[in-house]
Amino acid sequence: MAAVLAVAGCDKERHGPAPQAAVAPDQLAGVRRASEASIRGSARNPDSVRFRGIQVWPQAIRNQFAVCGQASVFGPASATYVLFVAVVTRDDGAEDPDRRLLVEARVGSTVTEATRVYVDTLARCFEGGGPQPLRPERAVPVPPVPDDMRAVLAAQPVPAALPAPAASAPAARAPAVAAQAVATRQPAVASAASVYTIVMRHGGNIHRSPQGAIIRVEPRGKELRVFGEAPGGWLLIGETEASGWVHRSMVERR
């Protein structure tokens, strides 16, 4: 993942709301310096950190900027560059000049951080990116919640049944009872005739279960098959077999 992200670019095709008012070049230079200083400070060998391909993107939220680029943070002997995204917030009211720029930097130096940086790149590395400010008359959107949250969180794809070992009569009843309990918790799965194809609308998270832990990120345009559905708009997807869950809002039906 880190090797792929090292050469990935910012997603410039997405469009957000109207950009911020023009920012003076010296202010953008200060934002860039603050992000570089933050990344150097978190490296084991700050003096050996090198940067390339840096761009500063004003975000949708006022006085917030995304600094996107590549950095070599593995020491002077390494020629490997990985993506980074630093979110810089300018506080013009701060009395201390050193605290006017608040930086939250993320460097894809590990597999876990590389995945997070990839998601941040898609969400922030363009003008007007990041969280969108809500209009005063607009209510905060509520994410879809399944009717039976406990059943959805407990649901997992049912593994193939294994032959039950020889046991006494009371113990032989246990597999049947367990199977009945799993069937009660499992969301309705589509039949073979109702399996259909979807395409990722943009880069999106794939979950272990509906609203569960993120297990991977699928890129925009990836074709996947839908093997089942769960309440709240969740789809059980995969290529040749079910391998995770994605929300319906992230895909388009082919």
ZIPEQUI-V547099 format. One record per residue. N is the residue number from 1. OMEGA is omega as a letter, one per 40 degrees, with the letter a starting at -180 (999 if undefined). Layout:
n: (N & N)
omega: (OMEGA & OMEGA)
This chain:
n: (1 & 2 & 3 & 4 & 5 & 6 & 7 & 8 & 9 & 10 & 11 & 12 & 13 & 14 & 15 & 16 & 17 & 18 & 19 & 20 & 21 & 22 & 23 & 24 & 25 & 26 & 27 & 28 & 29 & 30 & 31 & 32 & 33 & 34 & 35 & 36 & 37 & 38 & 39 & 40 & 41 & 42 & 43 & 44 & 45 & 46 & 47 & 48 & 49 & 50 & 51 & 52 & 53 & 54 & 55 & 56 & 57 & 58 & 59 & 60 & 61 & 62 & 63 & 64 & 65 & 66 & 67 & 68 & 69 & 70 & 71 & 72 & 73 & 74 & 75 & 76 & 77 & 78 & 79 & 80 & 81 & 82 & 83 & 84 & 85 & 86 & 87 & 88 & 89 & 90 & 91 & 92 & 93 & 94 & 95 & 96 & 97 & 98 & 99 & 100 & 101 & 102 & 103 & 104 & 105 & 106 & 107 & 108 & 109 & 110 & 111 & 112 & 113 & 114 & 115 & 116 & 117 & 118 & 119 & 120 & 121 & 122 & 123 & 124 & 125 & 126 & 127 & 128 & 129 & 130 & 131 & 132 & 133 & 134 & 135 & 136 & 137 & 138 & 139 & 140 & 141 & 142 & 143 & 144 & 145 & 146 & 147 & 148 & 149 & 150 & 151 & 152 & 153 & 154 & 155 & 156 & 157 & 158 & 159 & 160 & 161 & 162 & 163 & 164 & 165 & 166 & 167 & 168 & 169 & 170 & 171 & 172 & 173 & 174 & 175 & 176 & 177 & 178 & 179 & 180 & 181 & 182 & 183 & 184 & 185 & 186 & 187 & 188 & 189 & 190 & 191 & 192 & 193 & 194 & 195 & 196 & 197 & 198 & 199 & 200 & 201 & 202 & 203 & 204 & 205 & 206 & 207 & 208 & 209 & 210 & 211 & 212 & 213 & 214 & 215 & 216 & 217 & 218 & 219 & 220 & 221 & 222 & 223 & 224 & 225 & 226 & 227 & 228 & 229 & 230 & 231 & 232 & 233 & 234 & 235 & 236 & 237 & 238 & 239 & 240 & 241 & 242 & 243 & 244 & 245 & 246 & 247 & 248 & 249 & 250 & 251 & 252 & 253 & 254)
omega: (a & a & i & a & a & a & a & i & i & i & a & a & a & a & i & i & i & a & i & i & a & a & a & a & a & i & i & i & i & i & i & a & a & i & i & i & i & a & i & a & a & a & i & i & a & a & a & a & i & a & i & i & a & i & i & a & i & a & a & i & a & i & i & a & i & i & a & i & i & a & i & a & a & i & a & a & a & i & a & i & i & i & i & i & i & i & a & i & a & i & a & a & a & i & i & a & a & a & a & i & i & a & i & a & i & a & a & a & i & a & a & i & i & i & a & i & i & i & i & i & i & a & a & a & i & a & a & a & i & i & a & i & a & i & a & a & a & a & i & a & i & i & i & a & i & i & a & a & a & a & a & a & a & a & i & i & a & i & i & a & i & i & a & i & i & a & i & a & i & a & a & a & a & a & a & i & a & i & i & i & i & i & i & a & a & i & i & a & a & i & a & a & a & i & a & a & i & i & i & i & i & a & a & a & i & a & i & i & i & a & i & a & i & a & i & i & i & a & i & i & a & i & a & i & i & a & a & a & i & i & i & i & a & a & i & a & i & i & i & i & a & a & i & a & i & i & a & a & a & a & i & i & a & 999)
